[in-house]
């Protein structure tokens, strides 16, 4: 079942943002582009829930804008 992505599903870990339900990890790459290790995003989870990669990327980008996270490196 498709689940809506919300900001409260994310956790800041240093300079990374983690989507807790899927384990997807986001960080800022070169020139401010958001990079990602998708974890289980885009695949059905054991719970039957699934999360859109596009929605996750949009939410992560918004969180980076809000927190002004610095690039890693």
BELVEN-V337817 format. One record per pair of residues at least 24 apart in sequence whose ideal C-beta (glycine too) atoms are under 10 Angstrom apart, sorted by the first residue. I is the first residue (numbers start at 1). J is the second residue. D is the distance in Angstrom with one decimal. If there is no record, write none. Layout:
I/J/D, I/J/D
//
This chain:
1/44/8.6, 1/45/9.8, 1/47/8.7, 1/48/5.6, 1/49/5.8, 1/50/7.1, 2/44/9.9, 2/49/7.9, 2/50/5.9, 2/51/7.7, 2/52/7.0, 2/55/9.2, 3/45/8.7, 3/47/9.0, 3/48/9.5, 3/49/4.5, 3/50/6.7, 3/51/5.5, 3/52/8.7, 3/55/9.2, 4/51/8.5, 4/52/9.0, 4/55/7.5, 4/59/9.9, 5/41/9.5, 5/51/5.7, 5/52/6.9, 5/53/9.8, 5/54/9.3, 5/55/4.2, 5/56/5.6, 5/57/9.4, 5/58/7.7, 5/59/4.9, 5/60/9.1, 6/55/9.6, 6/59/7.5, 7/59/6.3, 7/60/9.6, 7/62/7.5, 7/63/6.3, 7/66/8.4, 9/51/8.3, 9/56/9.0, 9/59/8.0, 10/56/9.0, 10/59/6.9, 10/60/7.2, 10/62/9.9, 10/63/5.9, 12/63/7.9, 12/67/6.7, 12/69/7.7, 14/69/9.0, 14/70/10.0, 14/72/8.4, 15/64/9.8, 15/67/9.7, 15/69/5.6, 15/70/6.0, 15/71/7.6, 15/72/4.9, 15/73/9.1, 16/60/9.7, 16/69/8.2, 16/72/7.4, 17/56/9.8, 17/59/8.8, 17/60/5.3, 17/61/9.7, 17/63/5.5, 17/64/7.0, 17/67/8.1, 17/69/7.3, 18/60/9.6, 19/51/7.2, 19/56/5.7, 19/59/7.8, 19/60/7.4, 19/63/10.0, 21/45/6.7, 21/47/8.2, 21/49/6.8, 21/50/9.6, 21/51/6.5, 21/56/9.7, 22/49/9.0, 22/50/8.7, 22/51/5.5, 22/53/9.2, 22/56/7.2, 24/51/8.0, 24/53/8.0, 24/56/5.7, 24/57/9.0, 24/60/8.0, 25/60/9.3, 26/56/7.9, 26/57/7.7, 26/59/9.0, 26/60/3.9, 26/61/8.2, 26/63/8.0, 26/64/7.5, 26/69/9.1, 27/60/9.1, 27/64/8.8, 27/69/7.8, 27/70/9.9, 27/71/7.8, 27/72/5.0, 27/73/9.3, 28/60/9.6, 28/61/9.5, 28/64/6.0, 28/68/9.9, 28/69/5.8, 28/70/7.1, 28/71/4.4, 28/72/6.8, 28/73/9.3, 29/71/6.8, 29/72/7.9, 29/73/8.7, 30/71/7.3, 30/73/8.7, 31/71/8.7, 32/61/9.4, 32/64/8.1, 32/65/9.5, 32/71/7.4, 33/61/9.3, 33/71/9.4, 34/58/9.5, 34/60/5.6, 34/61/5.2, 34/62/10.0, 34/63/9.4, 34/64/6.2, 34/65/9.9, 34/69/9.6, 35/60/9.7, 35/71/9.6, 35/72/8.7, 36/60/7.2
//
